Amino acid sequence: MDLEELHDSKYKETLKALEVLAGTKRHALVQLQKTQILFKHLKWKQQEFINNRLEGNFLIQSIYENQSQTAAGGLLPELAGQLVPAARSSQVQRTRAVRKNLLQFGIIQARAAELIEAIAKSTAVFNCQYKACCRELFPLGCISRLFRRVRQLFNYPYFSWKDMGSLQNLGMAAAFVVKMAEAPVIGGQR
């Protein structure tokens, strides 16, 4: 196989890996929207309590902000910035540039696979935490939700202060997933 053909095939494989990574990030952020359903019922003091307890003042709004940045097109400028342009002046320089690019493709593919696995695992942990939180907050299902709505009608908060512990744990799991989804593919760039 010619070096140029190998370069082109590795480039296409790298693009596919980045597209899979972008899809995984999108899926994780869609899963995190479950927290938005629960957190929308919090009063502002309760939101401040949860945000202050989480490291980095995790705001659930960052889920929506990050969703637009996870497309493969957002990762391609990172890839293009790291590649060595193939020099036209001499065959030796061109071969060196292609070899450096091939090495970079391998590094990017390995990092993408690593991030896909980390995001999938953290999303699975988040889903388990979400189910546990819902079982704790709504032990009777619809009856518990109805009771909370009635509480809200009488100007009490939807969630009591006792519920903040399980919501805080859920927020910590969501913050970890967001941190994984924001992890850079190449170097220190985002």
ABEGO torsion letter per residue (X at the ends): XBAAAAAAAAAAAAAAAAAAAAAAAAAAAAAAAAAAAAAAABBAAAAAAAAAABBGGBBAAAAAAAAAAABAAAAAAAAAAABBBBBAABAAAAAAAAAAAAAAAAAAAAAAAAAAAAAAAAAAAAAAAAAAAAAAABAAEAAAAAAAAAAAAAGBBABBAAAAAAAAAAAAAAAAAAAAAABBABEABX
